[in-house]
Structures are given as structure tokens and as C-alpha cells.
Amino acid sequence: MIEELKTFISVVELNNFTKAAKYLNLSQPSVSNHIKSLERYFDTKIIDRSIKQKNIYITDNGKLLYKKAKIILNILDTTMDELHSTSGNIEGHLKIGASLTIGEYILPNFLKNFCNKYPNIQIEVLIENTKSIYDKLSNISLDIGLVEGTSSAQNLNQTFLYEDKMVLAIPYDSDIDEENFNLDMLKDYNWIGREKGSGTRQYLDMFFNNYKIHPKGIMIFGSNYAVKEAVKNNLGVTIISNLIAYPSYLNKELKIIALDNNFTRNFSCILADNITHSKANDLFIKELKEYVLTL
């Protein structure tokens, strides 16, 4: 039954029998047999298949079984981890979802130390936008989410980790500095920004709205590193996390202008509240909380 449930979860998440078979290293008939076995066992239809269009549709009962199957397998995984773990030798596998700023500028150095300290905990990191991470946590596809902002989802628990300050970043050779800065100096600059939907872009848009700025153009980049490099290379100015800008400020590659408290955001740890969390999970969060105090 466990293998059948794993197969069903893969079919639902990949939305395709063939892809699920390839992912699980099974034949497609084996995947079909696993689904039929579940349907016989539960005496209900869980997947409808369109032969002509080769599409699949998860029934309402199938959606319920998917959620329960994720919980069942989570309990089995955490039980296995705890049975093979001692206080000095914790084992496990963690799937971490992180938004871009956290994934690029906090996790790498933290994971270097964490993985050296706990070599038997395997870490898998997925870097996506905050909404995607919320969705995957709700579906129990992730163990931990590390995101910007506040969650309103009822089935997720949130713990604040770190207060991040946004700053105005400008090219180092600009005539602007903190002593002579005024908003009129920005009117002739191009702007650099992330795509719509990113946490960083929300603060850029808020800056425009708060100070009635009408940018003549915004150059869009898909990563915070690229945004910083664009400003460094005189392509424009931006609103960005101080975590990202400050090292370049120290290296005299950027100038930064502090902003008011409206441009402060929280990084948070998000957990699904309807599953059992492993020792490895709890340890990761404990160590991460201690680490961010040093930033």
C-alpha cells in the first residue's frame, strides 16, 4: 500500500502517468496498476482519464486521498528518522523552500556550517516565490518554508526570524550621497527591479507610490544578484535588501541610502500545522534561529 500511495502522489503532482513512471523508475503499466489497486481498496474513483486527450483529472475523493497520503507518508518518514536517530547522531531528509533573498544570501553560509555539523541530515532546497512555497507547504510537499512577509493561511504556522531593512542602492560614482540626498535627484535615473510578484518588487512599487515617483523605465531582472550588478554597472537605481547591498557598499561598488521603517520586512519560518515534524526539522529551525542572530 505504501508504494501505491507514493505512486499516486507522483501522478497527482506531475499530472501525468508517463512522467510519474519515469520519475519512479517504473513501467507505465505498473503505475496504472498501482492506481487501480488503490481504487479497488478504497472502492472509489480517484483519477478520471481522457483516452483521446491523454489528460487526467483528480476526483474529489482523489484530492482527499492525496492530502491524507501526504500525511501518512510524512508520519512514516518522521518515524523512520526518529528510530534511526540518537541525540548525537540525528538523521533525516529535509525539503526546504526559500524565497530568493533568503535562498541566495542567508542559506548558503548557514547550510555550510549546518551540514558540516550534521552530516547525516540531507538537505534539498527549492528557491521559488512566496506564494509557491505557501502552496507546497499546504500540500506537504515541503518540510519548512523560509519566506518574506506574513502568512494568512490558516493551516500554516509562522515564526519570525529576522528583520530585513530595504535601502535605496545607487551607483558608486553617482553625485548622490546620504548628506545631500533629495528625491528630485532620482527623476533622471532609470530604475532596476525584480519581476512583479516578488517580495522585493513590492517595496519598489511602494517607494514609487509613497513618493509619487513616475519612473521613465524599469529594467527587469530575475534575481537579486542581477539587480545589484545592474546598479553597480550604472544601469540605474533600485530598492533592495540591505543584506544584498551592504557588502557591495563596503567594497565601494554601491552607495546606499537608508529608508524609513515602512521599508522594513520580516523573514519568517513557515510550517504546516497538520503534520508531525521530525527531530531533524526541529534542529534545523533551532540552529537557523541562532544563526540569524549573528547577521
Contacts in CASP RR format, 6 or more apart in sequence:
PFRMAT RR
TARGET T0000
AUTHOR 0000-0000-0000
METHOD contacts of the structure
MODEL  1
MIEELKTFISVVELNNFTKAAKYLNLSQPSVSNHIKSLERYFDTKIIDRS
IKQKNIYITDNGKLLYKKAKIILNILDTTMDELHSTSGNIEGHLKIGASL
TIGEYILPNFLKNFCNKYPNIQIEVLIENTKSIYDKLSNISLDIGLVEGT
SSAQNLNQTFLYEDKMVLAIPYDSDIDEENFNLDMLKDYNWIGREKGSGT
RQYLDMFFNNYKIHPKGIMIFGSNYAVKEAVKNNLGVTIISNLIAYPSYL
NKELKIIALDNNFTRNFSCILADNITHSKANDLFIKELKEYVLTL
1 41 0 8 1.000
2 73 0 8 1.000
2 76 0 8 1.000
3 34 0 8 1.000
4 34 0 8 1.000
4 35 0 8 1.000
4 37 0 8 1.000
4 38 0 8 1.000
4 41 0 8 1.000
5 38 0 8 1.000
5 69 0 8 1.000
5 72 0 8 1.000
5 73 0 8 1.000
6 24 0 8 1.000
6 73 0 8 1.000
7 20 0 8 1.000
7 24 0 8 1.000
7 26 0 8 1.000
7 30 0 8 1.000
7 31 0 8 1.000
7 34 0 8 1.000
7 35 0 8 1.000
8 34 0 8 1.000
8 35 0 8 1.000
8 38 0 8 1.000
8 46 0 8 1.000
8 65 0 8 1.000
8 66 0 8 1.000
8 69 0 8 1.000
9 66 0 8 1.000
9 69 0 8 1.000
9 70 0 8 1.000
9 73 0 8 1.000
10 20 0 8 1.000
10 23 0 8 1.000
10 24 0 8 1.000
11 17 0 8 1.000
11 20 0 8 1.000
11 31 0 8 1.000
11 35 0 8 1.000
11 47 0 8 1.000
11 56 0 8 1.000
12 58 0 8 1.000
12 62 0 8 1.000
12 66 0 8 1.000
13 139 0 8 1.000
13 141 0 8 1.000
14 20 0 8 1.000
14 23 0 8 1.000
15 56 0 8 1.000
16 56 0 8 1.000
17 28 0 8 1.000
17 31 0 8 1.000
17 32 0 8 1.000
17 56 0 8 1.000
18 28 0 8 1.000
20 26 0 8 1.000
20 31 0 8 1.000
21 27 0 8 1.000
21 28 0 8 1.000
21 30 0 8 1.000
21 31 0 8 1.000
24 31 0 8 1.000
35 46 0 8 1.000
35 47 0 8 1.000
38 46 0 8 1.000
38 65 0 8 1.000
39 45 0 8 1.000
39 46 0 8 1.000
39 47 0 8 1.000
42 61 0 8 1.000
42 65 0 8 1.000
44 59 0 8 1.000
44 61 0 8 1.000
44 62 0 8 1.000
45 59 0 8 1.000
45 61 0 8 1.000
45 62 0 8 1.000
46 58 0 8 1.000
46 59 0 8 1.000
46 61 0 8 1.000
46 62 0 8 1.000
46 65 0 8 1.000
47 56 0 8 1.000
47 57 0 8 1.000
47 58 0 8 1.000
47 59 0 8 1.000
47 62 0 8 1.000
48 56 0 8 1.000
48 57 0 8 1.000
48 59 0 8 1.000
49 55 0 8 1.000
49 56 0 8 1.000
49 57 0 8 1.000
50 56 0 8 1.000
50 57 0 8 1.000
58 66 0 8 1.000
66 139 0 8 1.000
67 139 0 8 1.000
67 140 0 8 1.000
70 139 0 8 1.000
70 140 0 8 1.000
70 141 0 8 1.000
71 140 0 8 1.000
71 274 0 8 1.000
71 275 0 8 1.000
74 140 0 8 1.000
74 275 0 8 1.000
74 276 0 8 1.000
75 275 0 8 1.000
75 276 0 8 1.000
77 93 0 8 1.000
77 278 0 8 1.000
78 276 0 8 1.000
78 277 0 8 1.000
78 278 0 8 1.000
78 281 0 8 1.000
81 90 0 8 1.000
81 91 0 8 1.000
81 92 0 8 1.000
81 93 0 8 1.000
81 278 0 8 1.000
81 279 0 8 1.000
81 280 0 8 1.000
82 278 0 8 1.000
82 279 0 8 1.000
84 91 0 8 1.000
85 91 0 8 1.000
85 92 0 8 1.000
85 279 0 8 1.000
85 280 0 8 1.000
89 120 0 8 1.000
90 118 0 8 1.000
90 120 0 8 1.000
90 121 0 8 1.000
90 279 0 8 1.000
90 280 0 8 1.000
90 283 0 8 1.000
91 120 0 8 1.000
91 121 0 8 1.000
91 280 0 8 1.000
92 120 0 8 1.000
92 121 0 8 1.000
92 122 0 8 1.000
92 278 0 8 1.000
92 280 0 8 1.000
93 121 0 8 1.000
93 122 0 8 1.000
93 124 0 8 1.000
93 280 0 8 1.000
94 121 0 8 1.000
94 122 0 8 1.000
94 123 0 8 1.000
94 124 0 8 1.000
94 143 0 8 1.000
94 144 0 8 1.000
94 278 0 8 1.000
94 280 0 8 1.000
94 281 0 8 1.000
94 284 0 8 1.000
95 124 0 8 1.000
95 126 0 8 1.000
95 141 0 8 1.000
95 142 0 8 1.000
95 143 0 8 1.000
95 144 0 8 1.000
96 107 0 8 1.000
96 123 0 8 1.000
96 124 0 8 1.000
96 125 0 8 1.000
96 126 0 8 1.000
96 142 0 8 1.000
96 143 0 8 1.000
96 144 0 8 1.000
96 145 0 8 1.000
96 146 0 8 1.000
96 284 0 8 1.000
97 125 0 8 1.000
97 126 0 8 1.000
97 127 0 8 1.000
97 128 0 8 1.000
97 133 0 8 1.000
97 136 0 8 1.000
97 142 0 8 1.000
97 144 0 8 1.000
97 145 0 8 1.000
97 146 0 8 1.000
98 107 0 8 1.000
98 125 0 8 1.000
98 126 0 8 1.000
98 127 0 8 1.000
98 133 0 8 1.000
98 145 0 8 1.000
98 146 0 8 1.000
98 147 0 8 1.000
99 127 0 8 1.000
99 128 0 8 1.000
99 129 0 8 1.000
99 130 0 8 1.000
99 133 0 8 1.000
99 146 0 8 1.000
99 147 0 8 1.000
99 148 0 8 1.000
99 199 0 8 1.000
100 127 0 8 1.000
100 129 0 8 1.000
100 194 0 8 1.000
100 198 0 8 1.000
100 200 0 8 1.000
100 223 0 8 1.000
100 224 0 8 1.000
101 148 0 8 1.000
101 164 0 8 1.000
101 200 0 8 1.000
101 224 0 8 1.000
101 241 0 8 1.000
101 243 0 8 1.000
101 244 0 8 1.000
101 267 0 8 1.000
102 146 0 8 1.000
102 147 0 8 1.000
102 148 0 8 1.000
102 267 0 8 1.000
103 125 0 8 1.000
103 127 0 8 1.000
103 146 0 8 1.000
104 127 0 8 1.000
104 223 0 8 1.000
104 224 0 8 1.000
104 225 0 8 1.000
104 244 0 8 1.000
105 224 0 8 1.000
105 241 0 8 1.000
105 243 0 8 1.000
105 244 0 8 1.000
106 146 0 8 1.000
106 162 0 8 1.000
106 243 0 8 1.000
106 267 0 8 1.000
106 292 0 8 1.000
106 295 0 8 1.000
107 125 0 8 1.000
107 146 0 8 1.000
110 287 0 8 1.000
110 288 0 8 1.000
110 291 0 8 1.000
111 123 0 8 1.000
111 125 0 8 1.000
113 291 0 8 1.000
114 121 0 8 1.000
114 123 0 8 1.000
114 284 0 8 1.000
114 287 0 8 1.000
114 288 0 8 1.000
115 121 0 8 1.000
115 123 0 8 1.000
117 287 0 8 1.000
118 280 0 8 1.000
118 283 0 8 1.000
121 280 0 8 1.000
121 283 0 8 1.000
121 284 0 8 1.000
126 133 0 8 1.000
126 136 0 8 1.000
126 142 0 8 1.000
128 136 0 8 1.000
129 197 0 8 1.000
129 198 0 8 1.000
129 199 0 8 1.000
130 147 0 8 1.000
130 148 0 8 1.000
130 149 0 8 1.000
130 199 0 8 1.000
131 197 0 8 1.000
133 142 0 8 1.000
133 145 0 8 1.000
133 146 0 8 1.000
133 147 0 8 1.000
133 270 0 8 1.000
134 147 0 8 1.000
134 151 0 8 1.000
134 153 0 8 1.000
134 156 0 8 1.000
134 270 0 8 1.000
136 142 0 8 1.000
137 145 0 8 1.000
137 156 0 8 1.000
137 270 0 8 1.000
137 271 0 8 1.000
137 272 0 8 1.000
138 153 0 8 1.000
138 155 0 8 1.000
138 156 0 8 1.000
138 272 0 8 1.000
140 272 0 8 1.000
140 275 0 8 1.000
143 271 0 8 1.000
143 277 0 8 1.000
143 278 0 8 1.000
143 281 0 8 1.000
144 269 0 8 1.000
144 270 0 8 1.000
144 271 0 8 1.000
144 281 0 8 1.000
144 284 0 8 1.000
144 285 0 8 1.000
145 269 0 8 1.000
145 270 0 8 1.000
145 271 0 8 1.000
146 161 0 8 1.000
146 267 0 8 1.000
146 268 0 8 1.000
146 269 0 8 1.000
146 270 0 8 1.000
146 288 0 8 1.000
147 267 0 8 1.000
147 268 0 8 1.000
147 270 0 8 1.000
148 164 0 8 1.000
148 199 0 8 1.000
148 265 0 8 1.000
148 266 0 8 1.000
148 267 0 8 1.000
148 268 0 8 1.000
149 199 0 8 1.000
149 265 0 8 1.000
149 266 0 8 1.000
149 267 0 8 1.000
149 268 0 8 1.000
150 158 0 8 1.000
150 266 0 8 1.000
150 268 0 8 1.000
151 158 0 8 1.000
151 268 0 8 1.000
151 270 0 8 1.000
155 272 0 8 1.000
155 273 0 8 1.000
155 274 0 8 1.000
156 270 0 8 1.000
156 271 0 8 1.000
156 272 0 8 1.000
156 273 0 8 1.000
157 270 0 8 1.000
157 271 0 8 1.000
157 272 0 8 1.000
157 273 0 8 1.000
158 268 0 8 1.000
158 269 0 8 1.000
158 270 0 8 1.000
159 268 0 8 1.000
159 269 0 8 1.000
159 271 0 8 1.000
159 285 0 8 1.000
159 289 0 8 1.000
160 266 0 8 1.000
160 267 0 8 1.000
160 268 0 8 1.000
161 266 0 8 1.000
161 267 0 8 1.000
161 268 0 8 1.000
161 269 0 8 1.000
161 288 0 8 1.000
161 289 0 8 1.000
161 292 0 8 1.000
162 266 0 8 1.000
162 267 0 8 1.000
162 292 0 8 1.000
162 295 0 8 1.000
163 264 0 8 1.000
163 265 0 8 1.000
163 266 0 8 1.000
163 267 0 8 1.000
164 241 0 8 1.000
164 242 0 8 1.000
164 243 0 8 1.000
164 264 0 8 1.000
164 265 0 8 1.000
164 266 0 8 1.000
164 267 0 8 1.000
165 241 0 8 1.000
165 242 0 8 1.000
165 258 0 8 1.000
165 259 0 8 1.000
165 263 0 8 1.000
165 264 0 8 1.000
166 200 0 8 1.000
166 203 0 8 1.000
166 239 0 8 1.000
166 240 0 8 1.000
166 241 0 8 1.000
166 242 0 8 1.000
166 259 0 8 1.000
166 263 0 8 1.000
166 264 0 8 1.000
166 265 0 8 1.000
167 239 0 8 1.000
167 240 0 8 1.000
167 241 0 8 1.000
167 242 0 8 1.000
167 245 0 8 1.000
167 256 0 8 1.000
167 257 0 8 1.000
167 258 0 8 1.000
167 259 0 8 1.000
167 263 0 8 1.000
168 207 0 8 1.000
168 237 0 8 1.000
168 238 0 8 1.000
168 239 0 8 1.000
168 256 0 8 1.000
168 257 0 8 1.000
168 259 0 8 1.000
169 228 0 8 1.000
169 231 0 8 1.000
169 237 0 8 1.000
169 238 0 8 1.000
169 239 0 8 1.000
169 240 0 8 1.000
169 245 0 8 1.000
169 248 0 8 1.000
169 254 0 8 1.000
169 255 0 8 1.000
169 256 0 8 1.000
170 176 0 8 1.000
170 189 0 8 1.000
170 231 0 8 1.000
170 236 0 8 1.000
170 237 0 8 1.000
170 254 0 8 1.000
170 255 0 8 1.000
170 256 0 8 1.000
170 257 0 8 1.000
171 231 0 8 1.000
171 232 0 8 1.000
171 233 0 8 1.000
171 234 0 8 1.000
171 236 0 8 1.000
171 237 0 8 1.000
171 254 0 8 1.000
171 255 0 8 1.000
172 232 0 8 1.000
172 252 0 8 1.000
172 253 0 8 1.000
172 254 0 8 1.000
172 255 0 8 1.000
173 234 0 8 1.000
174 237 0 8 1.000
174 255 0 8 1.000
175 185 0 8 1.000
176 185 0 8 1.000
176 255 0 8 1.000
176 257 0 8 1.000
177 255 0 8 1.000
178 255 0 8 1.000
178 257 0 8 1.000
178 258 0 8 1.000
181 257 0 8 1.000
183 211 0 8 1.000
183 213 0 8 1.000
186 213 0 8 1.000
186 237 0 8 1.000
187 213 0 8 1.000
189 236 0 8 1.000
189 237 0 8 1.000
190 215 0 8 1.000
190 216 0 8 1.000
190 217 0 8 1.000
190 218 0 8 1.000
190 219 0 8 1.000
190 235 0 8 1.000
190 236 0 8 1.000
190 237 0 8 1.000
191 204 0 8 1.000
191 215 0 8 1.000
191 217 0 8 1.000
191 218 0 8 1.000
191 219 0 8 1.000
191 236 0 8 1.000
191 237 0 8 1.000
191 238 0 8 1.000
192 218 0 8 1.000
192 219 0 8 1.000
192 221 0 8 1.000
192 227 0 8 1.000
192 230 0 8 1.000
192 231 0 8 1.000
192 235 0 8 1.000
192 236 0 8 1.000
192 237 0 8 1.000
192 238 0 8 1.000
193 200 0 8 1.000
193 201 0 8 1.000
193 204 0 8 1.000
193 218 0 8 1.000
193 219 0 8 1.000
193 220 0 8 1.000
193 221 0 8 1.000
193 227 0 8 1.000
193 238 0 8 1.000
194 200 0 8 1.000
194 201 0 8 1.000
194 204 0 8 1.000
194 220 0 8 1.000
194 221 0 8 1.000
194 222 0 8 1.000
194 223 0 8 1.000
194 224 0 8 1.000
194 227 0 8 1.000
195 201 0 8 1.000
195 220 0 8 1.000
195 222 0 8 1.000
198 222 0 8 1.000
199 265 0 8 1.000
200 224 0 8 1.000
200 227 0 8 1.000
200 239 0 8 1.000
200 240 0 8 1.000
200 241 0 8 1.000
203 239 0 8 1.000
203 263 0 8 1.000
203 265 0 8 1.000
204 238 0 8 1.000
204 239 0 8 1.000
206 262 0 8 1.000
206 263 0 8 1.000
207 213 0 8 1.000
207 239 0 8 1.000
207 259 0 8 1.000
207 263 0 8 1.000
208 214 0 8 1.000
208 215 0 8 1.000
210 262 0 8 1.000
219 230 0 8 1.000
219 235 0 8 1.000
219 236 0 8 1.000
221 227 0 8 1.000
221 230 0 8 1.000
224 240 0 8 1.000
224 241 0 8 1.000
224 244 0 8 1.000
225 244 0 8 1.000
227 238 0 8 1.000
227 240 0 8 1.000
227 244 0 8 1.000
228 238 0 8 1.000
228 240 0 8 1.000
228 244 0 8 1.000
228 245 0 8 1.000
228 248 0 8 1.000
228 254 0 8 1.000
230 236 0 8 1.000
230 238 0 8 1.000
231 237 0 8 1.000
231 238 0 8 1.000
231 240 0 8 1.000
231 254 0 8 1.000
232 248 0 8 1.000
232 253 0 8 1.000
232 254 0 8 1.000
239 259 0 8 1.000
239 263 0 8 1.000
242 256 0 8 1.000
243 295 0 8 1.000
245 254 0 8 1.000
245 256 0 8 1.000
246 256 0 8 1.000
248 254 0 8 1.000
249 255 0 8 1.000
249 256 0 8 1.000
267 292 0 8 1.000
269 285 0 8 1.000
269 288 0 8 1.000
269 289 0 8 1.000
271 277 0 8 1.000
271 281 0 8 1.000
271 285 0 8 1.000
END
